[in-house]
Amino acid sequence: MKFIWIVLLALVVLPQTVLADSRHFGYSYEADGVLEKGKWEFEQWLTFRGHRAGGNFYAFDLREEIETGLTDRLTTAVYLNFRETRNAGAQSFKFRGLSSEWKYMVSSPNLHPIGLLLYGELGYQGEEFEAEEKIILQHNFGDKWILALNLIAEHEWEFETSGTITELALEQTLGLAYKLSPNWSVGIEGRVHSEFVEYEDYEHSVLFIGPNLHYEKGKGWGTLTVLPQIVDIKNGGRNLVEHEAIEVRLLAGVYF
């Protein structure tokens, strides 16, 4: 909580300017989310995941990102990933490897009825290799409303002594934000996460829905999203074995 308040306070005291590439959603990317050629941005992610069945569980996922614009349409970034976990009194902090991100804007939502961004990410942490692809669509309703849809496929290979385990996750996110002013916006975001083992065994589809709040000022911005778990669409009820009851994500970025 101290970290969250420090980040929000830092954003408030930054000089007044509005950024065009800041993120209005915690989980949904936007189709105009690329940097200009030669520009740089630092992003800090903090995701809290709390409460599972069978014990006192919480986790913090941290990601530090450096992003740069290669062209006005193509952006790349590198992430450092960390995780702190507490489960039934046992606590651990681990380095979760490196990730490489690439984003290409096919069409801008500010110039076309539908904005389109293509996204690819590779991640490696020794015992796991991940590949993620996203199709990101956005439509702006005038100057006030933003609608963003993400279609996501995540492939994961776990290398164990008994062999390689392959998992596939399909995810859809939908976010709707309303700009209260040039600096503030509020919105709602939904996320459906489905998992398959060996591409065949369909395990679950979990739905999360919750509000978000976005603020930008000077060369900084911050977004807070709260996503409680609503239901496991496939199995009914809430899935507290493989997912948490709630996720809270804070994003903060500084543009330079």
C-alpha positions as CSV (number, residue, x, y, z in Angstrom):
1,M,0.0,0.0,0.0
2,K,2.9,2.4,0.7
3,F,4.2,1.8,-2.9
4,I,0.7,2.6,-4.3
5,W,0.5,5.9,-2.4
6,I,4.0,6.9,-3.4
7,V,3.3,6.3,-7.1
8,L,0.0,8.2,-7.0
9,L,1.5,11.1,-5.1
10,A,4.4,11.3,-7.6
11,L,1.9,11.5,-10.5
12,V,-0.1,14.3,-8.9
13,V,3.0,16.6,-8.4
14,L,4.3,16.2,-12.0
15,P,4.0,19.2,-14.3
16,Q,0.8,19.6,-16.4
17,T,0.8,17.9,-19.8
18,V,-1.4,15.2,-21.2
19,L,0.1,12.0,-22.8
20,A,-1.4,10.3,-25.8
21,D,0.0,6.9,-25.2
22,S,-0.9,6.3,-21.5
23,R,-3.1,3.2,-20.7
24,H,-6.7,3.7,-19.6
25,F,-7.1,0.1,-18.6
26,G,-5.2,-2.3,-16.4
27,Y,-5.7,-5.5,-18.5
28,S,-6.8,-4.3,-21.9
29,Y,-4.3,-2.8,-24.3
30,E,-5.3,0.0,-26.7
31,A,-4.8,0.2,-30.4
32,D,-2.9,3.5,-30.3
33,G,-0.6,2.2,-27.5
34,V,2.7,2.8,-29.3
35,L,5.4,5.4,-28.8
36,E,6.8,7.8,-31.3
37,K,10.1,7.0,-33.0
38,G,13.0,7.6,-30.6
39,K,10.7,8.1,-27.5
40,W,11.1,6.1,-24.3
41,E,8.9,5.0,-21.4
42,F,9.4,3.3,-18.1
43,E,6.4,1.3,-16.7
44,Q,6.0,-0.3,-13.3
45,W,3.4,-3.0,-12.9
46,L,2.1,-4.2,-9.5
47,T,-0.6,-6.9,-9.5
48,F,-2.1,-8.2,-6.2
49,R,-3.9,-11.6,-6.3
50,G,-5.7,-12.6,-3.1
51,H,-7.5,-15.6,-1.6
52,R,-7.7,-19.1,-2.8
53,A,-9.3,-22.2,-1.3
54,G,-7.5,-24.1,1.4
55,G,-5.5,-21.4,3.1
56,N,-4.2,-17.9,3.5
57,F,-2.9,-17.1,0.0
58,Y,-1.8,-13.9,-1.7
59,A,0.7,-13.0,-4.4
60,F,2.3,-9.9,-5.8
61,D,3.4,-9.9,-9.4
62,L,5.9,-7.1,-10.3
63,R,7.0,-6.1,-13.8
64,E,9.5,-3.4,-14.7
65,E,9.4,-2.4,-18.3
66,I,11.5,-0.2,-20.6
67,E,9.8,0.6,-23.9
68,T,11.0,2.5,-26.9
69,G,9.5,3.5,-30.3
70,L,11.4,2.0,-33.3
71,T,9.1,3.8,-35.7
72,D,5.9,5.7,-35.3
73,R,4.0,2.4,-35.6
74,L,6.4,-0.2,-34.1
75,T,7.3,-0.3,-30.4
76,T,9.4,-2.8,-28.5
77,A,10.0,-3.4,-24.8
78,V,11.9,-5.5,-22.3
79,Y,10.4,-6.7,-18.9
80,L,11.9,-7.9,-15.7
81,N,9.4,-10.2,-13.9
82,F,9.2,-10.9,-10.1
83,R,6.7,-12.6,-7.8
84,E,6.2,-12.6,-4.1
85,T,3.9,-15.4,-2.8
86,R,2.5,-16.2,0.6
87,N,0.6,-19.5,1.1
88,A,-0.3,-20.9,4.5
89,G,2.4,-18.9,6.2
90,A,5.2,-19.8,3.8
91,Q,6.6,-16.8,1.9
92,S,8.8,-16.6,-1.1
93,F,10.2,-14.0,-3.6
94,K,11.4,-15.2,-7.0
95,F,12.8,-13.8,-10.2
96,R,10.4,-14.8,-12.9
97,G,12.6,-14.2,-15.9
98,L,12.7,-11.8,-18.9
99,S,10.1,-10.9,-21.5
100,S,10.3,-9.2,-24.9
101,E,7.3,-7.3,-26.2
102,W,6.6,-6.1,-29.7
103,K,3.6,-3.9,-30.8
104,Y,2.7,-2.8,-34.3
105,M,-0.2,-0.4,-35.0
106,V,-1.9,-1.3,-38.2
107,S,-4.5,1.5,-37.9
108,S,-5.1,4.3,-35.4
109,P,-8.6,4.6,-33.7
110,N,-8.1,8.4,-33.9
111,L,-8.0,8.3,-37.7
112,H,-10.2,5.2,-38.5
113,P,-13.5,3.8,-37.2
114,I,-11.6,0.8,-35.8
115,G,-8.1,0.9,-34.6
116,L,-6.0,-2.3,-34.9
117,L,-2.8,-3.2,-33.0
118,L,-0.9,-6.5,-33.3
119,Y,1.0,-7.7,-30.2
120,G,3.6,-10.4,-29.6
121,E,5.5,-11.3,-26.4
122,L,8.1,-14.0,-25.6
123,G,9.1,-14.9,-22.0
124,Y,11.8,-17.2,-20.6
125,Q,12.6,-18.2,-17.0
126,G,14.8,-21.3,-17.3
127,E,12.1,-24.0,-16.7
128,E,9.4,-22.3,-18.7
129,F,9.0,-20.6,-22.1
130,E,6.0,-18.5,-23.0
131,A,4.7,-17.0,-26.2
132,E,1.7,-14.6,-26.3
133,E,-0.2,-13.1,-29.2
134,K,-2.9,-10.4,-29.1
135,I,-5.2,-8.8,-31.5
136,I,-6.2,-5.5,-30.1
137,L,-9.2,-3.5,-31.4
138,Q,-10.4,-0.1,-30.4
139,H,-13.2,2.3,-31.2
140,N,-13.6,5.8,-29.9
141,F,-17.0,7.3,-29.4
142,G,-16.2,11.0,-29.9
143,D,-13.7,12.5,-27.5
144,K,-15.1,11.0,-24.3
145,W,-15.6,7.2,-24.7
146,I,-13.0,4.5,-25.4
147,L,-13.9,0.9,-26.1
148,A,-11.1,-1.7,-26.3
149,L,-11.3,-5.4,-27.1
150,N,-8.3,-7.8,-26.8
151,L,-8.2,-11.3,-28.2
152,I,-5.3,-13.2,-26.6
153,A,-3.6,-16.6,-26.9
154,E,-0.9,-17.7,-24.4
155,H,1.3,-20.7,-25.1
156,E,3.4,-22.2,-22.2
157,W,5.9,-24.9,-22.2
158,E,7.1,-26.3,-18.8
159,F,10.3,-28.3,-19.0
160,E,10.3,-31.1,-16.4
161,T,12.4,-34.3,-15.9
162,S,9.4,-36.4,-17.0
163,G,8.9,-34.4,-20.2
164,T,7.5,-31.1,-21.5
165,I,4.0,-30.0,-20.4
166,T,2.2,-27.8,-22.8
167,E,-0.6,-25.4,-21.8
168,L,-2.8,-23.0,-23.8
169,A,-4.7,-20.1,-22.4
170,L,-7.3,-18.2,-24.4
171,E,-8.3,-14.8,-23.0
172,Q,-10.7,-12.0,-24.0
173,T,-10.7,-8.6,-22.3
174,L,-13.2,-5.8,-22.9
175,G,-12.8,-2.3,-21.5
176,L,-15.0,0.8,-21.6
177,A,-13.7,4.1,-20.3
178,Y,-15.2,7.6,-20.0
179,K,-13.0,10.7,-19.9
180,L,-14.1,12.9,-17.1
181,S,-11.5,15.5,-18.0
182,P,-8.2,15.7,-19.9
183,N,-6.5,14.1,-16.9
184,W,-9.1,11.7,-15.4
185,S,-11.1,8.7,-16.7
186,V,-13.2,6.0,-15.1
187,G,-14.4,2.8,-16.6
188,I,-15.3,-0.9,-16.3
189,E,-13.3,-3.9,-17.5
190,G,-14.1,-7.6,-18.0
191,R,-11.8,-10.5,-18.5
192,V,-12.5,-14.2,-19.4
193,H,-9.5,-16.6,-18.9
194,S,-9.8,-20.1,-20.3
195,E,-7.1,-22.9,-19.9
196,F,-6.4,-26.0,-21.9
197,V,-3.8,-28.7,-21.0
198,E,-1.9,-30.2,-24.0
199,Y,-4.3,-28.1,-26.2
200,E,-7.1,-30.6,-25.6
201,D,-8.2,-30.8,-22.0
202,Y,-10.5,-27.9,-21.5
203,E,-10.2,-27.0,-17.8
204,H,-12.1,-23.8,-17.1
205,S,-13.2,-20.3,-18.2
206,V,-13.2,-17.8,-15.4
207,L,-14.9,-14.4,-15.6
208,F,-13.6,-11.3,-13.8
209,I,-15.4,-7.9,-13.9
210,G,-14.6,-4.7,-12.1
211,P,-14.0,-0.9,-12.2
212,N,-10.9,1.1,-13.1
213,L,-9.6,4.6,-12.6
214,H,-7.0,6.4,-14.7
215,Y,-5.0,9.6,-14.1
216,E,-2.4,11.3,-16.3
217,K,-0.4,14.5,-15.7
218,G,2.9,15.8,-16.9
219,K,5.1,13.0,-18.1
220,G,3.4,10.4,-15.9
221,W,0.2,8.4,-15.7
222,G,-1.3,5.8,-13.4
223,T,-4.2,3.2,-13.8
224,L,-5.8,1.2,-11.0
225,T,-8.1,-1.8,-11.8
226,V,-10.0,-4.0,-9.4
227,L,-11.2,-7.3,-10.8
228,P,-13.2,-9.6,-8.5
229,Q,-13.9,-13.1,-9.8
230,I,-17.5,-13.5,-10.8
231,V,-17.9,-17.2,-11.9
232,D,-16.3,-20.2,-13.6
233,I,-18.4,-20.3,-16.7
234,K,-17.6,-23.9,-17.5
235,N,-17.9,-25.4,-14.0
236,G,-20.2,-23.1,-12.2
237,G,-19.5,-21.2,-8.9
238,R,-16.1,-19.5,-8.4
239,N,-12.8,-21.3,-9.1
240,L,-10.7,-20.7,-6.1
241,V,-8.3,-23.6,-6.8
242,E,-6.5,-22.2,-9.8
243,H,-7.6,-18.6,-9.6
244,E,-7.9,-15.9,-6.9
245,A,-11.1,-14.3,-5.6
246,I,-9.8,-10.9,-6.6
247,E,-7.1,-9.2,-8.6
248,V,-5.9,-5.6,-8.2
249,R,-3.5,-4.1,-10.7
250,L,-1.7,-0.8,-10.5
251,L,0.2,0.5,-13.6
252,A,2.4,3.6,-13.5
253,G,4.4,5.0,-16.4
254,V,6.8,7.8,-17.0
255,Y,7.4,9.1,-20.5
256,F,10.8,10.6,-21.6
